[in-house]
Amino acid sequence: MTTPLVLTRRMTEHPTDSHTIERYEATGGYQQAPRALGMTRDELVAMVKGSGLLGRGGAAFSTGLKWSLLAPARPAYLVINADESEPGTFKDRQLLERDPHQMLEGAIIAAVANEVHHAFIYIRGEYPKPARRVQAAIDAAYAKGYLGQGIFGTGYDLEVTVHLGAGAYICGEETALINSLEGLRGEPRLKPPYFPAVKGLYMQPTIVNNVETVSDLPYILEMGAEAYAGLGHPLDTGTFMTSISGHVNRPGNYELPHGIPWGELIYEVAGGIRGDRELKAWIPGGASAPWFVPGVHLDQQITKDVCVEAGSMLGSGAVIVMDETTCMIRAAERIVRFFAHESCGQCTPCREGTTWLEMVLHRIETGQGRQVDLDLMLDVSDGISIGLAWPPKMTTICPLGPSAVSPIISLRDYFRDEVMEHVELGACPLERAEAVA
Amino acid sequence: MTDPVKITVDGKPMEATAGEMLIKAAQDGGTYIPRFCWHERMNPVGMCRMCLVEVDTPRGPMIITACTNPVAEGMVVDTQSDTVKKAQEAILEFLLANHPLDCPICDKGGECPLQDQAMSHGPGESRFVEIKRNFEKPIPVSDLVLLDRERCILCARCTRFSDEISGDPLIEFMERGNVTEVNTFPDHPFSSYFSGNTVQICPVGALTAKPYRFRARPWDLTMVESSSLHDTAHPRISIHASQNQILRFLGVDNDATNHGWLSDKDRFGFQYIESEERLTSPLVNRGGELVEVTWNEALDIVANRIELIRDEDGGGAFGVIGGARGTNEDAYALSKFALVVLETNNVDARVGDDLASHFLAATVDRALISDLDDADTILVWGPDLKEEHPTLYLRARRAAQELGVTLIVVHPRATGLDDRATHKLTYRPGGGFALLDDIAKGEHPEVSQALAAGKVVAIVGQACHADGPKLAESVAALARNKASSVRILPLARRGNIYGALDMGLAPDLLPGRVAIDVMGCANLSQSWGEISRTPGRDTRRILEGVEAGEVRCLFLVGADPVRDLPNPKVAVEGLEVAEYVVSIDLFLNDSNRSADLILPASAFAEKEGTVTNLEGRVQKVNAIRPGPGQSRPDWSILADIAERAGRPLGLAAPETIAKEISEVAPAYTGITWDHLEWEQRDGAVVPLSGSPSIRHIPVALAGPRAPRAALTLHVARTMYDDGVLMRQSPSLHPLAPGAVAHLNPIDARKLGAQPGNPVHVVTKQGEGEFSVVIDEHTPAGVVYVPFNQPGGASLGTDPVVRVKAVGK
């Protein structure tokens, strides 16, 4: 397999200084933003639509379509979502830290395409080094006249402001992020009426794009929409960054074309399971995604549609691999605890339901489980995500609550026996095994 | 108006207004969708998720919250589907999972939306076997309100109210997720004048009010609807009592006035009615000692005295002050009593601090409160509405904040509306006329422009005592001059003052907004017999007459001029030498303590009748129980005295008095109790149609020049003070600011005044010691002293003031 390196080429070829403006310019950087300045909004939107680029933040929504929905009121704002907080995801960190100018040039293109004169980069507070690198990149770009008044010698003004988050997962949700940016509580807004493209930051039309998404933009301009679309899978174009972690021999970030099978990712790219143990399950797209198991999904292609059809999602590209020593109850408890802790508390089902699920899972794991508990958890989950359908029928404002239901669905589908074993044994059967190992 | 939108709810076709939320449209169409967080008078938050319904979409049925989704043409809604029922049961089970279920000892039990909807829409039992969430409880969030965070379901009604409606964002959500709680910020209690509303709208028993806590169960309460008299907008209330004891007032949603909201003074100010110090028997002064007598004795004493003085000196020897605390029927009886029995026009319901009677009662183009909603510009030049006119404050605030109305506020210091004001002008006390001249000359173009644009409502009153009675009318005249369309709301703040003036309780008015002139007197004579055609004395001149011995017999009817006059010297000195003083009152006060005869009156909620608010809206007030002891309504006391003094008034009951008012008082033609009781609970604005009552055109009057002084004095009223009704309301009286003088930090530094330390304040008309408050909201060069405070001396109306730090 030949990997078409796009986003990670510079950092791979020049590992020591890929983050500097000198290296960026010496390797073809800041050539595309001036071109974008010479294009109309319609041309840019059409080009990005044509490239088939889907948002890389998790929702996989067409970037070009998102741009085309921007309401006509001005000023409009651009917000780069660098609040990478989905458990298991660490790809944006690398893009910010190792190639901040690539993201910045993409941000300039996105700003120009959307008639934006003030862009914000919202970086999670736990990312001090990426934030420093991004701020240094911005300062360098200002010094060169690529940001500020009259960028690249044109009459176009663009200010860029970095803002650090304060440690809430929910602020990765675009409307909660906007609230946080405005200094309000990090809580998702109601849709309707607060669709960011219509009423976003400061109630003005706002485009919120992920770091990886905008980082792709200079290459779409450089190679053209069609050539970009030719990378990867016809329905899921371009490359994608995956963060693979867990019980594999070579965890890390990999840039891959869409469409390769899961088995290839786990066993070839990531070097297989540590200690040659058996693969038990993996999370295909961040903690919010229902799990996949080897007997069913190993040969399936990694594309959005195949994944959704199989009842899960690619999400933010975070793959967490679990081997045979993993207790699935404990894994589920850990994930549900995360969501319960990160619930903003607005919606009753999420606020109360996620904690309830966590409590029940904890009881089962510690030997206090009852025969009725799995059905109880499924019914509680049903109250958060009616019918436990995929994609979920939410009873909440945002998908955080329904995300907490994913591990419960996975337990039902693939690990019912393991739950019952816990209940019948009055203890975790894997604890002893682990102790032995 | 846009065309109605057609929707289908559970198969039933309905018409809805474009843009309104589905939950409201369904409710108006007869389908109740359960809810906790949604409140008709606040913006939706969609947090509780109780109102989930299914709507048809091209992609199949979709589950949405009815409170956050506006209706759309052709919308097909299912509120009963299996999915909806599953969601409703789930939400209730979630809400109850951590709820303490202490309903048997909860004040809300029996009137609790959570209880009710758990029964109507809940699953019936809980499967939650884990340990519930615990919080310390209850915690006081203010002097009046307690919070139980375990009962709280986090619906954001209280936080939204304080932020969006009252403008006191002092309670907020803290923490997140499962440990989210409502709380106050450290060292910032929820000290809002409107805190009680949060208790009323709380859908569970999380917020409770100290005056009502643990005092009753809802099913034991009897209730009547009425209108509060603490606020001259007369917000609609319902009065709740158990075993003849009044226990609470709740706000009733009246579209025309209060939208259901009440100030804490209106809500908790009922306590005076239950005071142990209420007068329960007639008292006669025998050598300085007040001795209980029977009504027979008391009535004979006063009747004989009236006959004696009337025979010797005629009607000019009588004076009547007060009458603004009762009903229109009481005021009418008093008016008739003064003219027919006492033969005098020396009668005044204003206690020295009000605008001209004709302006207050009968200005042309008088505004309605609801005019604030569709105004283009609102001008508030007068008192801080938040302190003195809470209902107007909330409406003006809403107009500026939600409806985009331009708001101009003019006041000597900061007011509660400043944060929503488009333009704010300040002036030094005594400098109001100079500022008015400047505006007339066009020196404040932004104000001139706002006044010239479209519909203007001018709310005018006395911002401070130094303004005097003429400034407000001159402001109204200016507004009329500048604006193409202007409506005017002249402000007065005493109970039923507008009703009292309409009943003729002013030296130059007869009942029904009629001037004392040949025509007016001739018309009234047809029903009342021959009456005096000479305009009488106002309050100040009555008291001067008392002091000079010209007014020999003074009636104080629910009036305490020693406390209420801005410059009370004349009252103190007059009452000291008065020949004969009769007081009809609820309490002993500083003015009637040495009266010759004191007659116990019934209070609000102890008598039926009508009242008239500041826009001229007549509403019915009702009795929930009789007064204590031998207390009686004013009208019946007056009718009995008249009978014994040989001039019977022919008044037998409030309802027949009301009928007589509608026949005798031109502005009240067509007002009937039946209508007010049934068809028009929101009240009716008088006059109903063209009537021969007067229409006063505001005139610009000359005023004093701005004083040249280093410091000027701003004396203004606060919501809580040392007035007799507040003194008898134990929950509210401690909230009065006390004897304080507010100084700008610059002045404080110059004077060497330290916060909390005493300063000596001297004017031409008074002096006293006040505790210093350093206050950036008071401009440099201005000293702000709240009026009539516990322990505070009266400083008069002259703005020139000297301040000295005590001990310097």
Interface residues (C-beta under 8 A of the other chain):
Chain A: A168 R185 G186 L190 P192 A340 H341 E342 S343 C344 G345 Q346 C347 T348 P349 R351 E352 G353 T354 T355 W356 M359 V360 R363 L376 D379 V380 D382 G383 I384 I386 G387 K393 M394 T395 T396 I397
Chain B: P44 V45 G46 M47 C48 R49 M50 L52 M62 I63 T68 N69 P70 T83 K86 A87 E89 A90 I91 E93 F94 L95 A97 N98 R127 F128 E130 I153 L154 F173 E175 R176 G177 N178 V179 T180
